[in-house]
């Protein structure tokens, strides 16, 4: 149970801080409005690193169904624990999205752009081309999982290893985030998308369910391939 609580709380913190930096840079009259891509990518990197350092020794700090499934496919995580981890991650992501809504409560009404509001909770492609969008999410997540496992194989101390995970997330955002917004994590995208759908957000539009499967199945496929590639090389 402590592992599941850690995955729930860790994913909640990840989404709260990650979607929070998007809200800060997007919403009208926010202090950080128009902060830009550097602020967003840095905020997301720290949003992953902070709970990873907190809970790495408890649950392994997955916070990502694509990582959990990839590790299980590669024989590095018990398959029986996968459903519980994913449920905890998804519930944590929904709560994290709700906390962002509460934190910026007066700003939703002041912001007219419905797509921008949705973009705080989940990703959308810069150019909607579903095969290309899927490939982008696949490759980004394959790199994420492969690099996490590769860095873990170096047996660095937990704090140092977590620091390099921060750099990894930051690097992926800076280098590969342009086409789709680099979901690379179904719990970071689908869970807060559900929060967007069910919360009474002032002036919101639709939740773009026609695209929602891309940042779910692209990362899962990529996570599996990244973990299997690690097994082949290492």
C-alpha positions as CSV (number, residue, x, y, z in Angstrom):
1,X,0.0,0.0,0.0
2,X,2.9,2.4,0.7
3,X,4.0,2.0,-2.9
4,X,0.6,2.8,-4.3
5,X,0.3,5.9,-2.0
6,X,3.7,7.0,-3.2
7,X,2.7,6.7,-6.8
8,X,-0.6,8.5,-6.2
9,X,1.0,11.4,-4.3
10,X,4.0,11.6,-6.6
11,X,1.9,11.7,-9.7
12,X,-0.3,14.3,-8.1
13,X,2.7,16.5,-7.3
14,X,4.1,16.0,-10.8
15,X,0.9,17.1,-12.5
16,X,0.2,19.8,-10.0
17,X,3.6,21.5,-10.6
18,X,3.8,20.6,-14.3
19,X,0.3,21.7,-15.3
20,X,0.8,24.6,-12.8
21,X,3.7,26.0,-14.8
22,X,1.6,25.8,-17.9
23,X,-1.2,27.7,-16.1
24,X,1.2,30.3,-14.9
25,X,2.5,31.0,-18.4
26,X,-0.9,30.8,-20.1
27,X,-3.7,32.3,-18.0
28,X,-4.6,36.0,-18.3
29,X,-3.3,38.2,-15.5
30,X,-1.1,35.4,-14.1
31,X,2.2,36.8,-12.8
32,X,4.0,34.4,-15.2
33,X,1.9,35.0,-18.3
34,X,3.9,34.6,-21.5
35,X,6.8,33.1,-19.6
36,X,7.6,31.0,-22.7
37,X,8.9,27.6,-23.6
38,X,12.0,27.7,-21.4
39,X,10.0,28.3,-18.3
40,X,7.5,25.6,-19.2
41,X,10.2,22.9,-19.9
42,X,12.1,23.8,-16.8
43,X,9.0,23.7,-14.7
44,X,8.1,20.3,-16.0
45,X,11.6,19.0,-15.4
46,X,11.5,20.1,-11.8
47,X,7.9,18.8,-11.5
48,X,9.2,15.3,-12.3
49,X,12.4,15.5,-10.3
50,X,11.0,16.7,-7.0
51,X,8.6,13.7,-6.4
52,X,11.1,11.3,-7.9
53,X,13.6,12.3,-5.2
54,X,10.9,12.1,-2.5
55,X,9.5,8.7,-3.5
56,X,12.2,6.9,-5.4
57,X,13.2,4.7,-2.5
58,X,9.5,3.8,-1.8
59,X,7.9,2.9,-5.1
60,X,10.7,3.4,-7.7
61,X,9.0,6.8,-8.6
62,X,7.4,5.6,-11.8
63,X,4.6,8.2,-12.0
64,X,4.1,7.1,-15.6
65,X,2.1,4.1,-16.9
66,X,4.4,3.9,-20.0
67,X,7.4,3.4,-17.7
68,X,5.6,0.9,-15.5
69,X,4.4,-1.1,-18.5
70,X,7.8,-0.9,-20.1
71,X,9.6,-2.1,-17.1
72,X,7.2,-5.0,-16.7
73,X,7.6,-6.0,-20.4
74,X,11.3,-6.0,-19.9
75,X,11.1,-8.2,-16.8
76,X,12.2,-5.5,-14.5
77,X,8.9,-5.0,-12.6
78,X,6.3,-7.5,-11.3
79,X,3.4,-7.7,-13.8
80,X,1.0,-8.3,-11.0
81,X,1.7,-4.8,-9.6
82,X,1.1,-3.0,-12.9
83,X,-2.7,-2.4,-12.5
84,X,-2.4,-1.0,-9.0
85,X,0.4,1.4,-10.1
86,X,-1.6,2.6,-13.1
87,X,-4.7,3.2,-11.1
88,X,-2.8,5.1,-8.4
89,X,-1.0,7.2,-11.1
90,X,-4.2,8.1,-12.9
91,X,-6.0,9.1,-9.8
92,X,-3.1,11.2,-8.7
93,X,-3.0,12.9,-12.1
94,X,-6.7,13.7,-11.9
95,X,-6.3,15.2,-8.4
96,X,-3.2,17.2,-9.5
97,X,-5.3,18.7,-12.4
98,X,-8.0,19.6,-10.0
99,X,-5.5,21.4,-7.7
100,X,-4.3,23.5,-10.6
101,X,-7.8,24.5,-11.3
102,X,-8.3,25.5,-7.7
103,X,-5.0,27.4,-7.5
104,X,-5.8,29.6,-10.5
105,X,-9.5,29.8,-9.9
106,X,-10.1,33.5,-10.7
107,X,-8.0,33.3,-13.8
108,X,-10.1,30.9,-15.9
109,X,-12.9,33.3,-16.3
110,X,-10.5,36.1,-17.4
111,X,-8.9,33.8,-20.1
112,X,-10.9,33.7,-23.3
113,X,-8.9,31.1,-25.3
114,X,-10.5,27.7,-24.8
115,X,-7.7,25.8,-26.5
116,X,-5.2,27.5,-24.2
117,X,-7.1,26.4,-21.2
118,X,-7.2,22.8,-22.4
119,X,-3.5,23.0,-23.2
120,X,-2.8,23.6,-19.5
121,X,-4.2,20.2,-18.6
122,X,-3.1,18.1,-21.6
123,X,-1.2,18.1,-24.9
124,X,-2.2,19.0,-28.4
125,X,-0.2,18.8,-31.6
126,X,1.2,21.9,-33.3
127,X,0.3,20.2,-36.6
128,X,-2.4,17.6,-36.4
129,X,-1.0,14.6,-38.3
130,X,-1.9,11.6,-36.2
131,X,0.7,9.1,-37.6
132,X,3.4,11.7,-37.1
133,X,2.1,12.7,-33.7
134,X,2.1,9.1,-32.7
135,X,5.6,8.6,-33.9
136,X,6.8,11.7,-32.0
137,X,5.3,10.4,-28.7
138,X,6.6,6.9,-29.4
139,X,10.2,8.1,-29.9
140,X,10.2,10.6,-27.0
141,X,9.0,8.0,-24.6
142,X,11.3,5.3,-25.9
143,X,14.2,7.7,-25.3
144,X,12.8,8.5,-21.8
145,X,12.6,4.9,-20.7
146,X,15.8,3.8,-22.4
147,X,17.8,6.7,-20.8
148,X,16.3,6.2,-17.3
149,X,17.3,2.6,-17.4
150,X,20.7,3.4,-18.8
151,X,21.4,6.0,-16.2
152,X,20.2,3.7,-13.5
153,X,22.6,1.0,-14.7
154,X,25.5,3.4,-13.8
155,X,24.6,2.8,-10.1
156,X,24.8,6.5,-9.2
157,X,23.5,7.8,-5.8
158,X,19.8,8.4,-5.7
159,X,20.1,12.2,-5.5
160,X,22.6,12.4,-8.4
161,X,20.5,10.0,-10.5
162,X,17.4,12.1,-9.9
163,X,19.2,15.2,-11.0
164,X,20.1,13.6,-14.3
165,X,16.4,12.6,-14.7
166,X,15.6,16.3,-14.3
167,X,18.1,17.0,-17.1
168,X,16.6,14.3,-19.2
169,X,13.1,15.6,-19.0
170,X,14.3,19.1,-19.6
171,X,16.3,17.9,-22.7
172,X,13.3,16.0,-24.1
173,X,11.1,19.1,-23.7
174,X,13.6,21.4,-25.3
175,X,14.6,19.2,-28.2
176,X,11.5,17.0,-28.9
177,X,8.6,18.9,-27.4
178,X,7.7,21.1,-30.3
179,X,5.5,18.8,-32.4
180,X,3.1,17.4,-29.7
181,X,4.0,19.1,-26.4
182,X,5.9,15.9,-25.2
183,X,3.2,14.1,-23.2
184,X,5.5,11.0,-22.9
185,X,3.3,9.9,-20.0
186,X,-0.4,8.9,-20.1
187,X,-1.0,9.9,-16.5
188,X,0.3,13.3,-17.3
189,X,-2.1,13.7,-20.2
190,X,-5.2,11.5,-19.9
191,X,-5.6,12.0,-16.2
192,X,-5.7,15.8,-16.2
193,X,-7.7,15.7,-19.5
194,X,-10.3,13.8,-17.5
195,X,-10.1,16.5,-14.8
196,X,-10.7,19.2,-17.5
197,X,-13.7,17.3,-18.7
198,X,-15.4,16.9,-15.3
199,X,-14.4,20.2,-13.5
200,X,-16.6,23.3,-13.8
201,X,-13.9,25.4,-15.4
202,X,-15.2,28.8,-16.5
203,X,-15.4,29.2,-20.2
204,X,-13.8,25.9,-21.1
205,X,-14.3,24.1,-24.4
206,X,-14.2,20.4,-25.4
207,X,-11.5,18.1,-24.1
208,X,-10.3,16.9,-27.6
209,X,-11.1,13.2,-27.1
210,X,-10.4,12.5,-30.8
211,X,-6.6,13.1,-30.1
212,X,-6.5,11.7,-26.6
213,X,-5.4,8.2,-27.6
214,X,-2.2,9.5,-29.2
215,X,-0.5,10.5,-25.9
216,X,-1.7,7.2,-24.3
217,X,-0.8,4.5,-26.8
218,X,2.2,6.3,-28.3
219,X,4.0,6.5,-25.0
220,X,3.0,3.0,-23.9
221,X,4.4,1.5,-27.2
222,X,7.5,3.7,-26.9
223,X,8.1,2.8,-23.2
224,X,8.0,-1.0,-24.1
225,X,10.4,-0.6,-26.9
226,X,12.8,1.6,-24.9
227,X,12.9,-1.0,-22.1
228,X,13.4,-3.9,-24.5
229,X,16.2,-1.9,-26.3
230,X,17.9,-1.5,-22.9
231,X,17.8,-5.2,-22.4
232,X,19.4,-5.8,-25.7
233,X,22.2,-3.4,-25.3
234,X,22.9,-3.7,-21.6
